[in-house]
Structure formats: C-alpha cells, structure tokens
Amino acid sequence: MGTFSRHSTRFLMKCPNCGKSWIIVLESRHTNEVAVSRRRQCKLCDHVWGTAEVIVPDEEWGYAEKPRSNGHLKSEFCVKSGMLERLVSA
C-alpha cells in the first residue's frame, strides 16, 4: 500500500468506528444512473460500512482559495454547503 506522506490526513476517509484511515473497498455497485454504492472495510479494526457517491451538478461545486502554511493561496475543490446538507438528509 502506498504512503500518504505528501497529503494531509484531514482529507482521507476515516473509519467511523476507530477513526483510522487504512480503508479498502470490498465491493462497488452502480445503484442507479447517478450513484455508486461501496462497501468499505477498515483494515485495523475490521469494521465494515457502506458509502454512496453521487454526481454533483456543475453549479453545486467549485474551487475555494485556502491559505497554505507558506502564505500562498491554494485552490481546493469544494461542494457548496447547501448541496452537502441535501445529500446528508437524503
């Protein structure tokens, strides 16, 4: 398994049981035309859970300028909060 030394761990998916990020995908299925369901497992505590991925409409995502530790700005991908709230409540 590769390392994530260049990437911040705050963006990695974490196990809802133990909070670690050593996650594998056990199974993926196209739920419908716009969604993919995945069954995931934590390799540290063996917890298994499901996730869903959906297509986000173009007007609901973009890039936000975030300050870096060196003082420069970095463009980061983001989904608008209203869209995230609709996804969570669905």
C-alpha positions in Angstrom: 0.0 0.0 0.0 1.3 3.5 -0.9 2.0 6.2 1.6 0.2 9.4 2.0 3.2 11.5 3.3 2.6 14.3 0.8 -1.1 14.6 1.6 -2.9 15.9 4.6 -4.7 13.2 6.6 -7.6 15.5 7.2 -8.9 14.7 3.7 -8.6 10.9 3.9 -11.7 8.9 4.5 -11.6 7.6 8.1 -13.2 4.6 9.7 -16.4 5.6 11.6 -15.5 3.1 14.3 -11.8 3.7 15.1 -11.0 6.9 13.2 -8.1 5.4 11.3 -7.6 5.8 7.5 -6.4 2.4 6.4 -9.5 1.6 4.3 -10.2 -0.8 1.5 -13.2 -1.1 -0.9 -14.7 -4.6 -0.7 -17.4 -4.1 -3.3 -18.7 -1.4 -5.7 -22.1 -1.3 -7.4 -23.9 1.1 -9.6 -27.0 1.8 -7.6 -28.6 3.8 -10.4 -27.6 6.1 -13.3 -26.3 8.8 -10.8 -25.0 6.9 -7.8 -22.4 4.3 -6.9 -22.6 2.3 -3.6 -19.4 1.0 -2.0 -18.9 -1.4 0.9 -15.7 -0.5 2.8 -13.6 -2.1 5.5 -11.1 -0.8 8.0 -8.0 -2.9 7.9 -7.2 -2.0 11.5 -10.5 -2.8 13.3 -12.3 -4.8 10.6 -15.4 -2.5 10.8 -17.5 -2.7 7.6 -19.7 0.2 6.4 -21.4 1.5 3.3 -20.9 4.7 1.4 -22.6 6.3 -1.7 -21.2 8.5 -4.4 -23.4 10.8 -6.4 -22.9 13.2 -9.3 -22.8 16.7 -8.1 -24.3 19.2 -10.6 -21.9 21.8 -12.1 -23.5 24.7 -10.3 -23.1 23.0 -6.9 -19.3 22.7 -6.8 -16.3 24.9 -7.4 -12.9 25.9 -6.0 -12.2 27.9 -2.9 -8.9 29.8 -2.2 -7.3 28.4 1.0 -4.2 29.8 2.7 -1.2 27.5 2.9 1.4 27.4 5.7 3.9 29.2 3.4 1.5 32.2 3.0 0.5 31.3 -0.6 -3.1 30.5 -1.6 -4.2 27.1 -2.9 -7.3 26.4 -4.8 -9.2 23.5 -3.3 -12.2 21.6 -4.7 -15.4 22.1 -2.6 -19.1 21.2 -2.8 -21.5 24.0 -1.7 -22.8 23.6 1.8 -26.4 23.5 0.6 -25.7 20.5 -1.6 -23.9 18.7 1.2 -26.9 19.3 3.5 -29.3 17.9 0.9 -27.1 14.8 0.4 -26.8 14.1 4.2 -30.6 14.5 4.7 -31.5 12.3 1.7 
